[in-house]
Amino acid sequence: MLAVVGAMEEEIDLLAQAMSVAERHVRAGVEVVSGAFRGVDLVVARCGIGKVNATICTQMLIDHYPLDKMIFSGVAGGLLPNMRVGDLVVASHVIQYDVDLTAFGRRHGELPDKGRTVESCPALVQLAADAYDAVFDGGAGDPNLMLGTVVSGDRFVQDPDTLRWLQREFSALATEMEGAAVGYTCDLNGIPFVVIRGLSDTAGSEAAADFSVNLSAVCRNCFRLLEQLIPMASQDPAAAKTRMAGAG
């Protein structure tokens, strides 16, 4: 079974409306819808904003459903000057940028037991890129696609100094508030995952205003990618092999 998680209702609503719903539950305060989408057994959850909520939701889904893959989809702030609102980022790696053990000689974002970065499932990253190529043909208004590091922290970032630091310290493409927590939890449980983000803003001084204006349009871009990716991911054996290798 595949899980798709988003932090806010807008990030999962299009998918939840398009699937055939079998059951609805609230577990640990998390709204969960299970059913099918284009023949794929699917569970969709709105975790809430922030790393704690994302971790609780991820572990709850792993404990209560027979998951073999997880996709987190939502919006983020872009960190590079040439990025455009609506562009899509597939996280090859995720980092919790607000973990700070530098007093003990660690780098920002580095955990004693897991290092600094958590890698997304390479097979799912590739499938996400393939899905993008199948959906978008480079026409006017189509989003660009970037693959790289996404950083997470419990803060909505909009000051230029922090944005510059995030890009230079972590070579990050985007910043958000949940992806690394999902990735860390999946990694501990041996569940292949990928984080997909649409850019609702360029994380500058106008980020908060841009976020509200662009949220709906950016979520539509993410949904178009998910429409293609979900059936592809359900048939891909490489992600399952990744789980087995991680659990061995």
ZIVENZI-V736354 format. One record per residue. N is the residue number from 1. RES is the residue in three letters. SS is DSSP state (2 for helix, 1 for strand, 0 for the rest). PSI is psi in whole degrees, -180 to 180 (* if undefined). D_CENTER is the distance of its C-alpha to the mean C-alpha in Angstrom with 2 decimals. Layout:
BEGIN
n=N res=RES ss=SS psi=PSI d_center=D_CENTER
n=N res=RES ss=SS psi=PSI d_center=D_CENTER
END
This chain:
BEGIN
n=1 res=MET ss=0 psi=142 d_center=17.61
n=2 res=LEU ss=1 psi=139 d_center=14.03
n=3 res=ALA ss=1 psi=140 d_center=11.69
n=4 res=VAL ss=1 psi=127 d_center=9.15
n=5 res=VAL ss=1 psi=141 d_center=7.88
n=6 res=GLY ss=1 psi=159 d_center=7.62
n=7 res=ALA ss=0 psi=-35 d_center=9.37
n=8 res=MET ss=0 psi=160 d_center=12.17
n=9 res=GLU ss=2 psi=-41 d_center=14.49
n=10 res=GLU ss=2 psi=-28 d_center=14.16
n=11 res=GLU ss=2 psi=-19 d_center=10.53
n=12 res=ILE ss=2 psi=-8 d_center=11.76
n=13 res=ASP ss=2 psi=-43 d_center=15.45
n=14 res=LEU ss=2 psi=-41 d_center=16.12
n=15 res=LEU ss=2 psi=-44 d_center=14.85
n=16 res=ALA ss=2 psi=-36 d_center=16.71
n=17 res=GLN ss=2 psi=-29 d_center=19.74
n=18 res=ALA ss=2 psi=-15 d_center=19.81
n=19 res=MET ss=0 psi=159 d_center=19.80
n=20 res=SER ss=1 psi=114 d_center=22.96
n=21 res=VAL ss=1 psi=128 d_center=22.69
n=22 res=ALA ss=1 psi=-42 d_center=24.59
n=23 res=GLU ss=1 psi=153 d_center=23.88
n=24 res=ARG ss=1 psi=134 d_center=22.44
n=25 res=HIS ss=1 psi=158 d_center=22.15
n=26 res=VAL ss=1 psi=115 d_center=21.42
n=27 res=ARG ss=1 psi=126 d_center=20.76
n=28 res=ALA ss=0 psi=35 d_center=20.61
n=29 res=GLY ss=0 psi=6 d_center=20.22
n=30 res=VAL ss=1 psi=130 d_center=17.10
n=31 res=GLU ss=1 psi=125 d_center=17.66
n=32 res=VAL ss=1 psi=132 d_center=17.11
n=33 res=VAL ss=1 psi=127 d_center=18.23
n=34 res=SER ss=1 psi=150 d_center=19.20
n=35 res=GLY ss=1 psi=-135 d_center=20.92
n=36 res=ALA ss=1 psi=149 d_center=20.56
n=37 res=PHE ss=1 psi=115 d_center=19.10
n=38 res=ARG ss=0 psi=44 d_center=21.25
n=39 res=GLY ss=0 psi=4 d_center=22.71
n=40 res=VAL ss=1 psi=128 d_center=19.61
n=41 res=ASP ss=1 psi=126 d_center=19.57
n=42 res=LEU ss=1 psi=143 d_center=16.47
n=43 res=VAL ss=1 psi=132 d_center=15.36
n=44 res=VAL ss=1 psi=134 d_center=13.25
n=45 res=ALA ss=1 psi=144 d_center=12.69
n=46 res=ARG ss=1 psi=112 d_center=12.34
n=47 res=CYS ss=0 psi=-24 d_center=11.81
n=48 res=GLY ss=0 psi=166 d_center=13.07
n=49 res=ILE ss=0 psi=139 d_center=12.36
n=50 res=GLY ss=0 psi=161 d_center=12.32
n=51 res=LYS ss=2 psi=-36 d_center=11.85
n=52 res=VAL ss=2 psi=-49 d_center=14.79
n=53 res=ASN ss=2 psi=-42 d_center=13.73
n=54 res=ALA ss=2 psi=-40 d_center=10.34
n=55 res=THR ss=2 psi=-46 d_center=12.55
n=56 res=ILE ss=2 psi=-46 d_center=15.22
n=57 res=CYS ss=2 psi=-46 d_center=13.27
n=58 res=THR ss=2 psi=-47 d_center=11.78
n=59 res=GLN ss=2 psi=-38 d_center=15.31
n=60 res=MET ss=2 psi=-45 d_center=17.00
n=61 res=LEU ss=2 psi=-41 d_center=15.38
n=62 res=ILE ss=2 psi=-38 d_center=16.28
n=63 res=ASP ss=2 psi=-31 d_center=19.72
n=64 res=HIS ss=2 psi=-13 d_center=20.58
n=65 res=TYR ss=0 psi=150 d_center=19.30
n=66 res=PRO ss=0 psi=68 d_center=20.03
n=67 res=LEU ss=0 psi=144 d_center=16.52
n=68 res=ASP ss=0 psi=-6 d_center=16.28
n=69 res=LYS ss=1 psi=156 d_center=12.65
n=70 res=MET ss=1 psi=139 d_center=9.27
n=71 res=ILE ss=1 psi=129 d_center=6.35
n=72 res=PHE ss=1 psi=130 d_center=3.50
n=73 res=SER ss=1 psi=135 d_center=4.45
n=74 res=GLY ss=1 psi=-163 d_center=6.15
n=75 res=VAL ss=1 psi=162 d_center=8.36
n=76 res=ALA ss=1 psi=171 d_center=9.17
n=77 res=GLY ss=1 psi=129 d_center=12.55
n=78 res=GLY ss=1 psi=151 d_center=13.82
n=79 res=LEU ss=0 psi=-3 d_center=16.10
n=80 res=LEU ss=0 psi=145 d_center=18.48
n=81 res=PRO ss=0 psi=-30 d_center=21.56
n=82 res=ASN ss=0 psi=4 d_center=21.36
n=83 res=MET ss=0 psi=151 d_center=17.98
n=84 res=ARG ss=0 psi=149 d_center=18.31
n=85 res=VAL ss=0 psi=134 d_center=16.79
n=86 res=GLY ss=0 psi=-18 d_center=14.98
n=87 res=ASP ss=0 psi=154 d_center=14.03
n=88 res=LEU ss=1 psi=139 d_center=10.86
n=89 res=VAL ss=1 psi=127 d_center=9.03
n=90 res=VAL ss=1 psi=122 d_center=7.75
n=91 res=ALA ss=1 psi=115 d_center=7.26
n=92 res=SER ss=1 psi=-30 d_center=10.41
n=93 res=HIS ss=1 psi=153 d_center=10.51
n=94 res=VAL ss=1 psi=148 d_center=9.14
n=95 res=ILE ss=1 psi=139 d_center=11.93
n=96 res=GLN ss=1 psi=96 d_center=13.07
n=97 res=TYR ss=0 psi=-22 d_center=15.34
n=98 res=ASP ss=0 psi=5 d_center=17.38
n=99 res=VAL ss=0 psi=123 d_center=18.73
n=100 res=ASP ss=0 psi=96 d_center=22.28
n=101 res=LEU ss=0 psi=32 d_center=24.81
n=102 res=THR ss=2 psi=-23 d_center=26.64
n=103 res=ALA ss=2 psi=-20 d_center=29.82
n=104 res=PHE ss=2 psi=20 d_center=29.83
n=105 res=GLY ss=0 psi=9 d_center=29.39
n=106 res=ARG ss=0 psi=157 d_center=25.64
n=107 res=ARG ss=0 psi=158 d_center=23.41
n=108 res=HIS ss=0 psi=134 d_center=20.96
n=109 res=GLY ss=0 psi=-3 d_center=17.80
n=110 res=GLU ss=0 psi=130 d_center=19.84
n=111 res=LEU ss=1 psi=143 d_center=20.32
n=112 res=PRO ss=0 psi=-35 d_center=23.66
n=113 res=ASP ss=0 psi=-16 d_center=22.51
n=114 res=LYS ss=0 psi=2 d_center=19.35
n=115 res=GLY ss=1 psi=-154 d_center=19.86
n=116 res=ARG ss=0 psi=-41 d_center=17.52
n=117 res=THR ss=0 psi=150 d_center=14.61
n=118 res=VAL ss=1 psi=130 d_center=12.63
n=119 res=GLU ss=1 psi=132 d_center=12.27
n=120 res=SER ss=0 psi=158 d_center=9.78
n=121 res=CYS ss=0 psi=118 d_center=12.10
n=122 res=PRO ss=2 psi=-36 d_center=14.13
n=123 res=ALA ss=2 psi=-41 d_center=15.15
n=124 res=LEU ss=2 psi=-35 d_center=11.80
n=125 res=VAL ss=2 psi=-46 d_center=11.11
n=126 res=GLN ss=2 psi=-41 d_center=14.62
n=127 res=LEU ss=2 psi=-37 d_center=14.33
n=128 res=ALA ss=2 psi=-41 d_center=11.53
n=129 res=ALA ss=2 psi=-41 d_center=14.04
n=130 res=ASP ss=2 psi=-40 d_center=16.85
n=131 res=ALA ss=2 psi=-42 d_center=15.46
n=132 res=TYR ss=2 psi=-47 d_center=15.22
n=133 res=ASP ss=2 psi=-32 d_center=18.79
n=134 res=ALA ss=2 psi=-25 d_center=19.96
n=135 res=VAL ss=2 psi=-43 d_center=18.87
n=136 res=PHE ss=0 psi=133 d_center=19.58
n=137 res=ASP ss=0 psi=15 d_center=22.95
n=138 res=GLY ss=0 psi=13 d_center=23.04
n=139 res=GLY ss=0 psi=171 d_center=24.99
n=140 res=ALA ss=0 psi=130 d_center=25.50
n=141 res=GLY ss=0 psi=-10 d_center=22.55
n=142 res=ASP ss=0 psi=144 d_center=20.02
n=143 res=PRO ss=0 psi=154 d_center=16.91
n=144 res=ASN ss=0 psi=161 d_center=16.79
n=145 res=LEU ss=1 psi=134 d_center=14.23
n=146 res=MET ss=1 psi=142 d_center=13.44
n=147 res=LEU ss=1 psi=133 d_center=12.21
n=148 res=GLY ss=1 psi=-162 d_center=12.18
n=149 res=THR ss=1 psi=137 d_center=11.23
n=150 res=VAL ss=1 psi=134 d_center=8.76
n=151 res=VAL ss=1 psi=147 d_center=10.45
n=152 res=SER ss=1 psi=143 d_center=10.05
n=153 res=GLY ss=0 psi=159 d_center=13.16
n=154 res=ASP ss=0 psi=63 d_center=14.88
n=155 res=ARG ss=0 psi=134 d_center=16.24
n=156 res=PHE ss=0 psi=111 d_center=15.90
n=157 res=VAL ss=0 psi=132 d_center=17.23
n=158 res=GLN ss=0 psi=0 d_center=19.84
n=159 res=ASP ss=0 psi=138 d_center=22.72
n=160 res=PRO ss=2 psi=-36 d_center=23.41
n=161 res=ASP ss=2 psi=-43 d_center=24.42
n=162 res=THR ss=2 psi=-40 d_center=21.19
n=163 res=LEU ss=2 psi=-44 d_center=19.21
n=164 res=ARG ss=2 psi=-41 d_center=21.66
n=165 res=TRP ss=2 psi=-43 d_center=21.42
n=166 res=LEU ss=2 psi=-42 d_center=17.64
n=167 res=GLN ss=2 psi=-42 d_center=18.02
n=168 res=ARG ss=2 psi=-37 d_center=21.19
n=169 res=GLU ss=2 psi=-38 d_center=20.56
n=170 res=PHE ss=2 psi=1 d_center=17.23
n=171 res=SER ss=0 psi=42 d_center=17.42
n=172 res=ALA ss=1 psi=150 d_center=14.05
n=173 res=LEU ss=1 psi=-30 d_center=12.97
n=174 res=ALA ss=1 psi=158 d_center=10.94
n=175 res=THR ss=1 psi=141 d_center=10.79
n=176 res=GLU ss=1 psi=-163 d_center=8.98
n=177 res=MET ss=0 psi=8 d_center=9.67
n=178 res=GLU ss=0 psi=-32 d_center=7.36
n=179 res=GLY ss=2 psi=-43 d_center=4.82
n=180 res=ALA ss=2 psi=-33 d_center=8.16
n=181 res=ALA ss=2 psi=-42 d_center=9.77
n=182 res=VAL ss=2 psi=-47 d_center=7.80
n=183 res=GLY ss=2 psi=-43 d_center=8.38
n=184 res=TYR ss=2 psi=-44 d_center=11.88
n=185 res=THR ss=2 psi=-44 d_center=12.76
n=186 res=CYS ss=2 psi=-42 d_center=11.91
n=187 res=ASP ss=2 psi=-42 d_center=13.83
n=188 res=LEU ss=2 psi=-30 d_center=16.71
n=189 res=ASN ss=2 psi=1 d_center=16.99
n=190 res=GLY ss=0 psi=29 d_center=16.87
n=191 res=ILE ss=0 psi=120 d_center=14.08
n=192 res=PRO ss=1 psi=139 d_center=12.41
n=193 res=PHE ss=1 psi=163 d_center=8.61
n=194 res=VAL ss=1 psi=146 d_center=6.18
n=195 res=VAL ss=1 psi=127 d_center=2.72
n=196 res=ILE ss=1 psi=129 d_center=4.26
n=197 res=ARG ss=1 psi=137 d_center=5.74
n=198 res=GLY ss=1 psi=141 d_center=9.34
n=199 res=LEU ss=1 psi=112 d_center=11.80
n=200 res=SER ss=1 psi=-14 d_center=13.76
n=201 res=ASP ss=1 psi=169 d_center=15.99
n=202 res=THR ss=0 psi=25 d_center=17.13
n=203 res=ALA ss=0 psi=38 d_center=16.99
n=204 res=GLY ss=0 psi=-159 d_center=20.79
n=205 res=SER ss=0 psi=-21 d_center=23.53
n=206 res=GLU ss=0 psi=17 d_center=22.89
n=207 res=ALA ss=2 psi=-43 d_center=19.14
n=208 res=ALA ss=2 psi=-43 d_center=19.72
n=209 res=ALA ss=2 psi=-43 d_center=21.93
n=210 res=ASP ss=2 psi=-42 d_center=19.79
n=211 res=PHE ss=2 psi=-50 d_center=16.77
n=212 res=SER ss=2 psi=-40 d_center=19.05
n=213 res=VAL ss=2 psi=-39 d_center=20.69
n=214 res=ASN ss=2 psi=-7 d_center=17.82
n=215 res=LEU ss=2 psi=-50 d_center=15.29
n=216 res=SER ss=2 psi=-45 d_center=16.76
n=217 res=ALA ss=2 psi=-40 d_center=17.19
n=218 res=VAL ss=2 psi=-39 d_center=13.72
n=219 res=CYS ss=2 psi=-31 d_center=12.34
n=220 res=ARG ss=2 psi=-39 d_center=15.02
n=221 res=ASN ss=2 psi=-45 d_center=13.83
n=222 res=CYS ss=2 psi=-42 d_center=10.40
n=223 res=PHE ss=2 psi=-40 d_center=12.64
n=224 res=ARG ss=2 psi=-38 d_center=15.01
n=225 res=LEU ss=2 psi=-44 d_center=12.67
n=226 res=LEU ss=2 psi=-37 d_center=11.64
n=227 res=GLU ss=2 psi=-40 d_center=15.41
n=228 res=GLN ss=2 psi=-39 d_center=16.18
n=229 res=LEU ss=2 psi=-40 d_center=13.49
n=230 res=ILE ss=2 psi=-50 d_center=14.03
n=231 res=PRO ss=2 psi=-37 d_center=17.73
n=232 res=MET ss=2 psi=-44 d_center=17.31
n=233 res=ALA ss=2 psi=-32 d_center=14.97
n=234 res=SER ss=2 psi=-22 d_center=17.45
n=235 res=GLN ss=2 psi=-4 d_center=20.28
n=236 res=ASP ss=0 psi=120 d_center=19.05
n=237 res=PRO ss=2 psi=-19 d_center=20.97
n=238 res=ALA ss=2 psi=-35 d_center=19.50
n=239 res=ALA ss=2 psi=-39 d_center=16.36
n=240 res=ALA ss=2 psi=-38 d_center=18.87
n=241 res=LYS ss=2 psi=-36 d_center=20.97
n=242 res=THR ss=2 psi=-42 d_center=18.22
n=243 res=ARG ss=2 psi=-46 d_center=18.04
n=244 res=MET ss=2 psi=-40 d_center=21.83
n=245 res=ALA ss=2 psi=-40 d_center=22.14
n=246 res=GLY ss=2 psi=-29 d_center=19.87
n=247 res=ALA ss=2 psi=-10 d_center=21.91
n=248 res=GLY ss=0 psi=* d_center=25.19
END
